[in-house]
């Protein structure tokens, strides 16, 4: 800068600092000074501008060559290991992050995308820490895997600790897989596997491969501990009398032990096991997330139709770049492209942007404003990509409070805010299954191919968009289209369209009237009904939901066109 553009030492330091801190606004401000100074030093304008562009590009992400060389070398090594040794590589990554409950679920998802299944905690497959599992024991209920398995580390379970985890692993290696929880208690001393260790192992599913009903086994732990005391006393007497030869005989008596059989009998008569939601809260406390199932599996098909954004996008987590054309097909006469089974639609969000999110409420806290008169609520929303804190301020709280109970599956519309951390400021919420689905027919395939989709459909959407006031929102809707009325109403023929804004409406009947007025034939129903109709493929039931604007002559209450005209919106 000094040699080419005549900068002083102070001016050059400002330029250096702007490059180091990636301050693009300061760099742009310096452009004129640099080019002008270079021209005065008899340097061609084009060359000066080209040089400054190079400096500007460098300022976006700058570091020295030794740094980039080391990173490139490390990147190549890790990429090679991840490709050729995916099980060992993911086991190492998980072991390194075993105490980070925020990152761990993300790495487990990454392992799944590589075809590596991370097994739930188990006394027969888990090592002290995360480790490759090359042979599954008989009775293991592991899903099929393309590349192999990683065992969940017992030491990563709250309340177990490395000492107990090591003792369990050592005993399994010495005496073989555990046959039951009674065999486990018989082979391990109470000082290693005491009440708390036993409870936590049962609650996180470490005995699920041996006993199906986790809730029943947990309820019988006091009886199991009483039995162990008697069994230990019997074993000591046998050891003193018969020395080593008597120990194996006592161990073989487990199957015929009256107390053992009585406890096992009580399991058969027990009520149903924990629900997925109950397991979630238990395992959340013990391992940080749900390991024995998927909290979001039940509404996965809803997510794939409605295409809400994902919470990792709200948090600002780095995301793989997926073109929208890869997720949504804009050609209505062909089958729509859907996200794969392990991929949801994710659009990066900036601070202040609003979007729709689906998730489960996992924590709530009712608060009051400083004067103590107005209530508000903070709650945690979780989806398949993680969780994020949400805030429903006083004005919104009155409308959404009935939906924000722990365990509820909700659709939340809100604005992303990133102050000290990311959170969502709620603008509207309702139960996920009440989310409105609009399946609109296009007039014909020719107009369907136009970018505007359909003039009548656009008119209806613009009318609904003009009504948005952000205050009385009760529901949301998503638009899907099908090429023509004669085209079969099959899921593969429906095209899901993500519009630039999400329309928030008062109720289903109001949407129906607007679409009637604009002569747009459509199916309008809650998401739960849409999924059932599409799953059953019952076309007669589906046709019952369809109305055609030109066949509907009577409108309740008053002529709806007059009301539209008074609002001066649309063509009415």
KEPA-912849 format. One record per atom (N, C-alpha, C): x, y, z. Coordinates in pm, whole numbers, plus 50000, padded with zeros to 5 digits. Example, Ala and Ser with C-alpha at 12.3 -4.5 7.8 and 13.67 -1.06 7.14 Angstrom:
! residues 2
513194943150780 512304955050780 513204967050780 512854977550708 513674989450714 512905000350787 
This chain:
! residues 572
500834988050000 500005000050000 500875012650000 501985012550075 502865024350078 503595025749944 504125014549893 504935015349772 504095018249647 502915012249638 502115013649516 501135025249521 500535027649638 499455037449645 499785049449732 501015050349783 501425061949859 500795063049996 500385051950057 499785052350190 500825056450295 500365063350398 501215065850514 501205053250600 502085052750702 502115041150789 500775039150861 500175050150904 498885049350974 497775044550882 497735049750758 496715045550662 496885030850625 498145026750608 498405012750573 497975003450686 498125007950811 497734999550924 496224997850931 495485008450893 494025007450888 493604996950785 494284997050669 493994987250565 494344973150613 495484971750679 495884958650732 494884953250832 494434962250923 493484958051026 492154953950963 491714961350861 490454958050794 490534944250728 491704941050670 491874927950608 491884916850713 492574919150823 492684909150929 491354906450998 490524917051013 489244915751083 488084913050987 488394911650857 487374908850755 486284919650751 486714932250762 485764943450758 485594948050614 484614942150546 484424945050404 483994959450378 483264965550473 482834979450454 484034988950454 485004986450544 486214994750548 487044992450422 487124980050377 487864977050255 487274984350135 485954984250126 485304991350015 485595006350023 485625011450145 485925025850163 487355028950117 488275019250135 489665021350099 489925019549948 488965014149877 489165011349734 489555023949656 488795034649677 489045047149603 490425052849633 490805052749762 492105058249800 493245049949737 493105036749739 494165028049685 494315029949534 493195029749460 493255030949314 493785044649273 493265055049342 493715068749310 495215070249336 495685065249449 497105066049483 497965058249386 497485046849341 498255038749247 498375045749112 497305052349068 497335059648939 498355070948946 498425077649062 499395088549079 500825083249069 501015070449101 502345064249093 502555057348958 501795061948857 501935057148718 501625042248701 500645037348780 500175023448766 498845023848693 498685015148595 497465014748515 496235012248604 495125019248574 493905018048656 493425003548663 493374996548549 492884982848547 493734973748636 495044975948630 495944967848713 495724970748862 495524983748894 495294987549034 493984981549086 492954982249001 491654976649043 491734961449058 492444954948967 492604940348975 493364936549103 494374944249136 495154941549257 494304943449383 493484953849383 492654956249501 491584945349515 491054940649400 490084929649405 490714917249466 491964914849433 492674903449490 492844905149642 493144917449685 493264920249828 491904918649898 490854923049830 489504922149887 489094907549905 489414899249806 489094885049815 489874878449928 491134882149940 491984876650046 491444880350183 490874892450193 490364897250322 489154889350371 488444882550279 487274874850319 487654863150408 488814857050382 489224845550463 490734843950451 491454851250531 492894851950510 493684845050622 494704837650584 495694832350677 496934828650596 498034826050665 499284823750593 499364809650534 500354807650448 500464795050374 500764783150465 501574785350569 501904774150658 500644769050729 499764778550764 498504774950829 497634766850733 497474771550611 496624764650514 497214751150477 498534750050471 499174737350437 498904726950545 499034731050671 498784721850782 497324717250781 496394726550758 494984723050754 494674713850637 495254716450522 495014708050404 495514693850430 496684692750492 497254679650521 496364671950620 495914678850725 495044672650825 493694668850763 493174677550677 491894674850611 491984662350524 493084661050451 493264649350366 493324636550450 494054637150561 494184625350647 492824621050703 492094630650758 490804627250819 489794622750715 489794629150596 488884624950489 489194610650446 490484607050437 490874593550398 490424583350503 490644586550631 490244577550738 488724575950743 487994586950726 486534586450731 485974578050616 486654578450501 486204570950384 486504556050396 487714552650439 488154538750437 487974531550571 487884539150680 487664533150812 486564540950885 485334540750831 484264549150888 483894545551031 483884532551065 483504528351200 484544533151302 485814530451274 486874534451367 486974549751378 486784556551264 486884571151265 485754577351348 484504572751325 483374578551398 483444574851546 483954562951578 484124559251719 485094568751789 486164572551718 487144581851776 486544595651795 485774600251697 485144613551707 484174613851824 483364603351837 482374602751946 483074601652081 484164594052088 484904592752214 485474606252257 485964613752160 486564626752189 485524636752240 484264635152194 483194644652230 482164638452323 482534627852395 481564620652477 480984628952590 481674639452633 481174647752741 480484660352691 480304661552559 479654673252500 478284669052447 477244670952528 475914666252492 475284674452380 475874685952348 475354693952238 475844688552104 477124684852098 477704680151973 477434665351947 477284657452055 477174642952040 476034638651948 474804643851965 473724639651872 474044642851726 474734654051704 475064657951567 476054648151505 477024643551585 477994633951534 477364620151513 476404616651597 475694603951579 474894604251449 474264615651419 473544617151292 474514616451175 475694622351192 476694621851086 477154607451062 477304599951171 477684585751158 476614578151080 475344581051110 474244574351038 474294577450889 474624589950855 474704593650714 475854586450644 476854581650721 477974574050666 477714559050667 476494555250707 476154541050714 476664534050837 476984541850941 477484536251067 476414538251174 475934527551232 474894528151335 475544528851473 475174538851551 475634539751690 474604532651776 475004521551835 474084513551915 473704520752044 472514518152092 472094523352222 472934516852331 473044522852450 473814516752558 473364502552586 474304493552607 473984479552635 475104473452717 474724465452815 475744458852898 476504448252819 475974444352702 476634433952622 477354439152498 477174451752462 477874457152344 478714469452376 478434476052485 479114488652516 480454486352585 481424494252545 482724494452611 482714505852713 483854508652772 483934519852867 483604532852796 484194534752679 483894546452595 483404541452460 483064550752370 482614546852237 483694538652168 483294527552108 484274518552046 483584510651934 484354506451833 483764498251726 483234485051781 482124480351725 481554467251759 481594458851632 482414448551632 482594440351512 481684428151510 481234423651629 480344411951636 479194415151731 477974413951682 476814416551766 476444404051843 476144405251972 475734393552051 474344388852009 474034376352037 472704370952005 471654378452086 470534381352021 469464388652088 469564403652077 470664408652019 470824423152004 469834428451900 469064438751936 468024444051848 468514456051768 469684454551710 470284465651635 469704466151494 469494478151440 469044479351301 470154475351205 469804472451082 470814468750984 471724480750956 472964477950924 473934488450900 474734485550774 475034496050698 475784494550574 477274492950599 477804500250698 479254500250719 479704494950854 478774492650948 479194487251077 478564494451195 479064491051314 478444495851438 479484502051532 479004511851609 479794517551718 478994515851846 479634510351949 478964508452077 478984521152160 477854524052224 477754535852311 478574533552437 479374543252475 480244541852592 479484542152723 479654531852806 478984531752936 479444543353024 480704547553006 481224558653086 480574571953053 479854572652939 479174585052901 477804586252963 477364575853036 476064576053103 476204582653240 475314591753269 475374598953397 475224589153513 476104590653613 476014582553733 476684569053725 477304565653611 477984552753599 479464554153635 480154562953562 481564565153591 482454554653528 483724558053513 484664549253444 484984536653525 484974537653658 485304525953741 484274514853721 482994518553734 481924508653716 481884503753572 482064512953475 482044509153333 483164499253302 484344501553360 485484492553337 485224478953399 484634478853519 484334466153586 483324457853506 482304464553451 481294457653371 481934451653246 482754459553179 483424454953056 484364443353084 485134444453190 486084433853225 485364420753256 484254421553330 483504409453366 482884402953241 482424411153148 481844405753024 482924398552942 484124404352937 485214398052864 485664385052932 485584384753066 486014372953141 484994361653135 483744364953161 482724354553175 481714353753063 481874361752958 480924361352847 479784371152865 478904371952765 477774381352769 476864378352888 476254388852940 475304387353050 473994381552995 473444371953070 472214365153026 470964372653070 471044379853180 469884386953235 470384396953338 469474404853391 469854414353495 470234406953623 469674394853642 470034386753759 471454381353744 471784376853624 473154372353596 474134383853616 473724395853575 474544407853592 474824410553739 473774409853821 473924412553965 474704401454035 474564389253985 475274378054048 476764378654021 477154384253907 478564384253867 479324396853909 478604407453945 479264419953983 478954423354128 479934427654206 479694430954347 478834443454361 478154444554471 477244455854494 477984469154502 479244469054541 479984481554549 480284487154410 480244478654308 480444483154170 479104486154104 478174476954117 476854478554054 475804480054164 475834491554230 474864494354335 473534498854280 472684503854369 471324507454330 471304518254223 472114528754240 472074539854144 472574535354006 473664527754004 474194522853877 473174514053807 472544505253884 471534496153827 470334504053771 469864513753848 468724521853802 469044529253673 470214535453670 470584543253552 470784534353429 471364522553448 471534513353335 470184508853281 469264505653370 467924501453325 467214512953254 467264524953314 466524536353259 467034540953123 468324539353098 468844543552967 468804532352864 468294520652902 468094509852806 469234500052793 470144499652888 471294490752878 470924475952893 469694473252944 469224459352954 468114456252855 467844465152759 466734463152666 466884450552582 468124446652549 468334434552469 467994421852548 467964423052681 467714411452767 466294411252821 465724423152843 464374424152899 463614435152825 462444431952773 461724441152685 461104452952760 460474450252875 459724460852944 460614468253044 461154479453001 462084487253083 461394492453210 460164496653196 459424502253309 459194491753417 458864479553377 458634468753474 459924464853544 461024464053469 462304460553530 462724471053632 462534483853597 462904494653690 462084493853818 460794490653805 459934489853923 460334478354015 460974468153960 461334456454041 462754457054097 463464468054077 464844469054125 464974466854276 464084472354361 464204469354506 464154454354535 463274447054464 463184432654484 464454425754434 465004430554324 466234424654270 467394426654367 467454438254429 468524440954525 468384432354650 467134430254694 466914421254809 467324407054774 466984402954651 467384389454606 468894388154602 469594398854557 471054398054546 471684396054683 471164402554785 471704400854921 471634386154962 470484379954937 470314365854973 471214357054888 471324360554760 472154352654669 473634353654709 474084365554745 475484367454787 475794359354913 474824359455006 475024351755130 475114336855099 474254332255009 474244318154969 475544314454898 476044323654817 477274321054744 478474320454840 478474329154941 479574328855039 479584315755116 478384311055152 478314298355224 478814286855136 478414287355009 478824276854916 480324277354892 480864289554881 482304291154857 483104286054975 482604288555096 483324284055214 483264268855228 482154263155181 481944248855197 482574240655084 482374245454963 482804237654846 483974243854772 484444255154822 485514262654756 485084266454614 486014266654520 485714271854387 484664263454314 484584250854338 483674242254263 482224245654285 481884251854397 480494254754424 479974267254360 480874276254317 480424289054261 479634287054132 480114278654042 479414276553917 478054270053939 477974261054039 476704254454066 475664264554113 476084273854199 475164284154247 474704292954132 475644296354041 475294304853927 474264298053837 474344284953823 473404277653736 472014276853798 471904280053928 470614279253994 469714291353965 470224301053891 469444313153865 468114310053797 468144300853700 466934297953624 465864291153708 466264284353813 465294277353897 465014284654028 465604296354047 465414303954170 463974308854179 463304306254289 461884309954304 461684325054300 462554332454368 462414347054370 462604352754230 463604347554157 463854352154021 462634349753932 462084337853941 460914334453860 459704342753899 459594346054027 458474354354072 458584368554014 459804373954017 460014387453962 459764387453812 460264377153742 460034376253598 458554375053566 457824368053651 456384366853631 455674380153644 456164388453737 455534401653754 455744410453631 456844408353558 457084416153437 456054412953329 455664400153323 454674396053222 453314402453249 453014404753378 451724410653415 451764425853420 452944431553397 453104446153410 452344453553301 452084466153328 451414474653231 452394478053118 451934486353026 452744489852909 454044496752950 455014496152861 456324502052885 456244517252875 457384524052897 457444538552884 457084542752741 456414553852728 456144559452595 457434565652542 457424569152414 458604575452354 458924588552425 457894596052461 458114608752529 458704606752669 458214596552741 458754593552874 460214589252863 460504580952764 461894576752744 462784588652710 462234597752633 463024609552595 463494617152719 462574619952810 462944628052928 463894620353021 463724607153029 464624599253112 466024599053051 466094595752922 467394594552855 468064608152836 467254618552824 467794632152815 468604635252941 468104630953054 468774633553181 470034625053196 470014612853144 471114603453167 472204604253060 471814605952933 472824606152826 472754618652740 471744627152763 471674639852691 470744639952572 470284628252526 469384627652411 468754613752407 467794611752317 467094599052306 467934589252223 468294577852282 469124568052212 468334555952165 467154553552221 466414541152195 465244543052100 465234553552024 464134555951931 464264569651869 463194574151809 463184587151743 461944594751786 462154605251862 461054613451912 460244619551798 460894621451684 460264628751573 459794619751460 459944606651477 459594597151372 458094597451341 457274599551446 455834598751430 455294609451334 455934621051330 455424631651242 456374634551126 457274625051096 458244627250991 457584629750856 456494622250827 455814624050699 455164637750690 454704643250802 454124656650801 455194666950766 456374665050824 457474674250797 457814674150649 457804662350589 458184661350449 457154667850357 455914668550401 454954675650317 454984690650343 454904694350470 454764708550504 456054716450485 457204709550488 458514715950470 458734728050560 458594726450691 459034737350779 460554738050775 461104749150822 462554749950830 463034741850950 464324738950954 464884731051063 465514740351167 465594735551290 466084743951399 467574746551391 468324737751324 469744740651308 469944752751218 469004755051125 469074767051042 468804779551126 467894778351223 467614789551313 468794792451404 469484781851445 470654783751533 471844789251456 471834787651323 472954792351242 474044782151228 473704769051254 474704758451239 475094757051092 476344753551062 476744751150923 475914739850863 475434741850740 474584732050674 475134728450538 474954715750497 475324712250360 474444719750262 475034724450155 474294732450059 473444723249970 472134724749979 471214717149896 470384727149816 470484726349685 469704735349601 468224732449618 467404742949618 465974740849635 465414732049523 466014732849405 465544724549295 465754709749324 466684706449416 466914692649453 465834687649548 465174696949617 464184693149715 462774694249658 462524704649579 461184707049524 461244707349373 460334700649310 460264700449164 459204710349121 459574720049039 458644730448998 457834726448874 457914713648834 457144709248719 455974701048770 454764706848777 453624700348839 453194687348773 453524685748644 453054673748576 453964661848598 455064663748673 455954652648705 455994650548856 456514639248896 456574636249039 457484645949110 457054650349227 457874659849305 459034652549369 460164659149372 461324653649441 461194656549590 461414646549670 461274648049814 462624646649881 462754652250001 463984649950076 464154635050102 465384630350108 465644616350139 465264613650284 465334600950323 464874597050457 465674603550568 466904607650539 467734613650643 467984628450616 467094634750540 467334648750504 466044656650512 466044667850578 464904676650584 465254689750515 464214696950476 464454709650409 465054719650508 466124725950470 466784735550557 467214747650475 466734759350514 467104771650446 467794780750546 469034784750520 469744793350616 468964805850649 468954809650775 468214821350822 469164831650882 468884844350851 469644855250910 468914860451033 469614868151113 469004874451230 467854883351185 466664881451245 465504889551211 464564883151111 464964871951049 464084865150954 463074856351028 461894854950968 460844846551025 460644834150940 460214823351005 459934810950931 459084801851018 458664790750958 457854780851027 458734769251072 458474764251194 459254753151249 458294743051311 458594730151292 457864719451358 458754713451466 458164709751579 458974703551683 458154699451803 458854694251903 458224689852028 458644699252140 457684703452220 457984711952336 458564703052446 459794705752487 460464697052585 460684703852720 460404716852728 460604723752856 459854736952851 459214740852960 458484753552963 458764760853095 458704774053089 458874782253210 458034794953195 457044796353278 456174808053274 456824819553351 456854831153291 457474843053351 456494854553349 456894865553415 456084877753414 456984889653382 456394899853324 457154911953292 457584918753421 458404929153408 458984935653526 457944940753625 456804945553572 455774950353664 454964939053726 455214926653681 454554915053739 453134912853695 452634920753601 451224919853563 450994911553438 451974911353348 451764904853218 452584892053207 451904880853177 452614868053167 453284866353031 454334858153028 455014854252905 455584840352929 456184834352830 456694820752848 457974818552769 458904811652833 460074806452764 459914791352756 460224785752640 460124771252625 461204766452528 461454753452530 462444747352442 461724739352335 462094741652210 461534734252097 462624725152040 462274712752012 463264703251959 462734696451834 463594695251734 463274687251616 464404677451592 464434671251474 465424660751447 466854666251441 467014679451431 468354685351420 468864691251551 468044690851656 468474696551784 467384705051846 467774714051936 466794722152008 467204736752008 466214745352044 466474759652049 465514765952150 465954775952227 465034782752318 464094791852241 462854792752287 461834801252225 461204810152331 460734821852289 460094831352380 458754835652321 457694834052400 456374839252362 456084851152453 456204863252397 455974875252476 454484877052506 454174886852589 452824888252643 451744888352536 451934895952429 450894897052326 450634883552259 451704876052236 451584863052169 451154852252268 451604853452391 451374842952490 449884839852507 449044850152508 447604848052528 447014839152419 447584839652297 447044831852185 447614817752177 448824815752230 449494802852208 449664794552334 449284799752450 449584792852576 448984778852584 447814776852522 447154763852531 447924752852456 448784756752363 449524746952284 450894743652344 451404752252430 452794751052475 452894742952604 452494730452597 452654721252710 453754711352676 454484707052775 455584697552754 455054684952687 455704680752580 455304668852507 454444671452386 453934683952373 453084687152258 453904688552130 453354683452020 453954685451888 453334697851828 454124707951805 453574720851765 454234726151639 453464734451569 453994742351458 454174756551510 455384761751504 455714774951559 456164783951445 455534795651435 455984805851340 456644816851422 457884820151389 458564830151469 459774836051402 460324846151467 461464853751416 462744849251487 463774846751409 465064842551465 465804854751518 466274853651641 467064864351701 468364858351755 469474865251728 470774860451776 471464871751851 471254872051981 471924881852066 473134874952129 472994870452252 474064862452313 474024848152262 472874844052211 472694830752152 471434830852070 471244820651988 470084820251900 468824816551978 467724822951944 466424819652000 465334823951901 464134818751920 463014822151833 462014830351912 461654841951859 460594850151918 459284846151849 458414839751924 457214833551868 456204844151824 455704842551702 454644851151650 453314843851641 453374830551639 452154822551633 452504807951655 451554800151706 451784785851728 450444778751734 450444766151696 449274757651708 449714743251704 448814733851729 449164719751726 449544715751584 450554707451574 451084703751443 450014697251354 449194688651415 448194681551334 447094690651282 446964702851337 445964712351290 446494721651182 447734719751144 448324727751036 447514725750908 447104736450843 446204735550728 446974732050601 446454722250529 447004718350400 446034723050291 446564729650191 445764733750075 446334726849952 445544718249892 445944711749767 445104717749655 445714726349576 444984733649473 445184727249336 444064726549257 444154722049119 444494733949030 445364731948935 445634742248835 444634740748721 444454751548647 443444751448541 443794741448432 445064741048393 445514731248295 447034730448303 447604720448238 449044718548248 449814729448178 449214735748077 449934746448007 450204758148100 449154762348172 449364773448265 450204769048384 450184755948413 450964750848527 452454752748506 452874752948380 454304753948352 454814768248360 453904777848369 454334791848378 454874794648517 455834803948528 456394807148660 455354812048759 454314818748711 453294824048801 452344813448851 452464801248798 451674789548836 450234790648784 449454799548836 448074801448791 447604815048838 446974822448746 446544836048781 445524835848894 444584826448886 443564825848991 444174821949126 445084812149124 445724807949248 446544819249308 447274826349225 448034837749275 447134848349336 445964850449273 445014860349328 444564856549467 444264843649488 443834839049620 444944840549723 446184837149682 447304838349774 447604852849810 447544861649710 447784875849737 446734881449830 445494876949814 444434881649903 444704877450047 445064864650066 445344859750201 446564866650260 447574869250175 448784876050223 448474890250267 447544896950197 447194910750230 446474911750363 445914900650409 445174900750536 446084899150658 447344896050636 448224893150749 448414905550836 448094904050964 448314915251055 449274911451168 449664898551173 450614894251275 450034893951415 448754897051430 448214897651564 447204886851595 446344883351500 445274873851528 445534860251464 446784857351440 447124844851374 446724832851459 446054823351397 445734810951465 446324798751396 446394799251264 446864787651190 447784791951077 448464782051019 449304784550904 448834775450792 449294777950671 448964768850562 450134767850467 450164756850394 451144754850289 450394750950164 450854755650049 450184752949923 450874741549850 450084732349798 450594722349705 449704722849582 450204718349470 449414718949347 449484705849271 448504703749187 448474692049100 448104697048961 448644690448858 448574695748722 447194698248668 446264688948681 444924690848625 443924682748705 442634685748684 441604678748760 441514664048723 441954660548604 441874646748559 443064638448604 444094644948654 445294637748695 445024630048825 445484617648838 445224609648959 445724616649084 444924615949188 445294622249315 446164612749396 447384610849351 448334602249419 449454610749478 450054606349588 451114614349651 452234618049554 452584608749462 453704611649372 453354622249268 452064625449251 451684635649153 451524649449215 451654650249346 451444662949414 452774670349426 452754682949393 453964691149398 453864700649516 454784699449606 454834708049724 455604720649690 455014732149715 455654744849679 455944752949806 457164757049819 457544765449932 457494779849885 456504787349932 456324801149888 457264810449964 457414822449910 458354831949971 457894836250109 456604834950135 456124837750270 455154826750312 455014824850440 454074815050493 452814822650530 451694818450473 450434825350500 449874820550633 449464830250713 448874827050843 447424831550841 446514822450868 445104825150846 444294822450972 443044827050968 442194825751085 441684811451103 441114805550995 440584792051005 440404786150866 440094773550863 439964766150737 438824771650653 437694775150715 436524780050642 436834793050569 437614801550633 437974814350570 438794811850443 439744802450451 440554799150334 439664793550223 438724784950260 437824779050162 437054789750085 436564799750156 435784810350091 436624818549995 437864821450037 438744829049949 439024821349821 439324808349833 439604800249715 438364798649627 437184797849691 435934797249613 435764809649529 435994821049590 435784833649519 436684834649396 437924829849409 438864830749298 438764818549205 437724810349227 437444798949140 438634789449131 439234786349247 440344776949252 439864764249321 439654753249247 439264740749311 440384735649400 440064731049520 441114727249614 440594717949721 441514710749781 441254703149904 441854711250017 441064713750119 441554721450234 441234713350360 442264708950429 442034700750548 443254701450639 443074697750766 444224697150856 445224686450809 446464687850852 447524679050808 447234664450844 446624662250961 446364648451003 445384641650908 444374649050856 443414643150763 444054640750627 444884650250585 445554648850456 446424636350454 447204634450561 448094622850566 447284609950562 446174609450634 445354597350636 444774594450498 444274604750433 443684603050300 444714598150199 445914604150205 446944600350110 447484586350141 447524583050270 448044569850308 447084558850265 445774561350286 444764551350249 444524550850098 444924561650030 444704562649885 443234560349850 442354564649938 440924563349914 440454575449835 440354574049704 440034585449618 438624590649641 437684581649679 436314586349701 436274595749821 436954591749930 437004600350048 437724613450016 438774612249935 439544624149902 438694633949820 437924628649724 437084637249640 436034644649721 435614638649835 434614645249918 435124658449974 436444659749986 437034671950041 437194682849936 437004679249809 437284688749702 436054697249674 436234710149659 435154718649612 435634725949488 434704728749398 435004735949276 434274749349282 435004759949265 434424773149279 433224775549190 433294770449066 432194773148974 430974764549004 431084754849097 429934746649134 429314751149265 429944760749330 429454765749458 428764779249436 427424779149439 426684791449410 426294798849537 426084791449646 425634798049769 426784799249868 426894810949926 427924813450027 427224817650155 427544811350269 426874814750395 427044829450432 426114834050514 426124847550573 425784858350470 426684861750379 426424872150281 427294869850159 427024877250054 427794875549933 429274878749961 430094868849948 431494870549986 432204880349895 431774881049769 432404890249674 432264904649721 431104907949782 430904921549831 431894924749943 432134914950027 433094917250135 434504919350080 434854911749979 436154913549916 436264927349854 435174931849790 435194944949725 435374955949828 434714954449945 434854964750048 436304965650096 437004954150098 438414954250138 439304959550027 438724960449906 439494965149790 440714956349765 440504943349777 441584933849758 441154923649653 442064919849566 441764909549467 440874914849356 440174905749287 439374909649172 437924912049209 437524909649337 436114910649376 435584924549368 
